[in-house]
Amino acid sequence: MFEPLTADDILTQLQNMELDSKLITKDAYSPNAELYPDGRIPFIDIHLNYLRTHKHVDPKNYLSNLRLMITPR
């Protein structure tokens, strides 16, 4: 069976997506002024937070689908 992704693996894949100029990785609005004083949550934080709060989601599938969604057509 396949080994699950570690937190470091997930972070590395998200960083690689952000560095890839062919992918559209945007930050988003965040109302949390304590954590994000400029009102913007970075791309990586968006997806790490999602995976932390949704334990039932398979990170491999999530990252694969994310890559498809942020690839320009």
C-alpha positions in Angstrom: 0.0 0.0 0.0 1.1 3.6 -0.5 2.6 5.6 2.3 0.7 8.6 3.5 2.1 12.0 2.9 3.9 13.6 5.9 3.3 17.2 6.8 6.7 18.1 5.3 5.7 16.4 2.0 2.5 18.4 1.9 4.3 21.6 2.6 7.0 20.9 0.0 4.3 20.1 -2.7 2.5 23.4 -1.9 5.7 25.4 -2.0 6.6 23.8 -5.4 3.1 24.7 -6.7 3.6 28.3 -5.6 7.0 28.5 -7.3 5.7 27.0 -10.5 5.0 30.0 -12.9 2.6 27.8 -14.9 0.2 27.5 -11.9 -2.1 30.2 -10.6 -1.5 30.5 -6.9 -3.3 33.4 -5.3 -3.7 34.5 -1.7 -7.1 35.2 -0.4 -8.9 37.6 1.9 -8.7 36.8 5.6 -10.7 38.5 8.4 -8.2 37.3 11.0 -6.2 40.6 11.6 -4.1 39.0 14.3 -2.6 36.3 12.0 -2.8 38.3 8.8 -2.6 42.0 9.5 -2.7 42.9 5.8 -5.9 41.0 5.4 -4.5 38.4 3.0 -3.9 34.7 3.8 -1.1 33.1 1.7 -1.9 30.3 -0.8 0.1 27.7 1.3 -1.7 28.7 4.6 -5.1 28.4 2.9 -4.5 24.8 1.9 -2.6 23.7 5.0 -5.5 25.1 7.2 -8.0 23.2 5.1 -6.1 19.9 5.5 -5.7 20.4 9.2 -9.4 21.1 9.8 -10.7 18.3 7.4 -9.0 15.2 8.6 -11.1 12.9 6.4 -9.6 14.4 3.2 -6.9 12.4 1.6 -4.0 14.8 1.1 -2.7 13.1 -2.0 -6.1 13.4 -3.7 -6.5 17.0 -2.5 -3.1 18.1 -3.8 -3.7 16.3 -7.1 -7.1 18.0 -7.6 -5.7 21.3 -6.4 -3.0 21.1 -9.1 -5.7 20.5 -11.7 -7.8 23.4 -10.5 -5.0 26.0 -10.6 -3.6 25.0 -13.9 -4.6 27.6 -16.6 -6.6 26.2 -19.5 
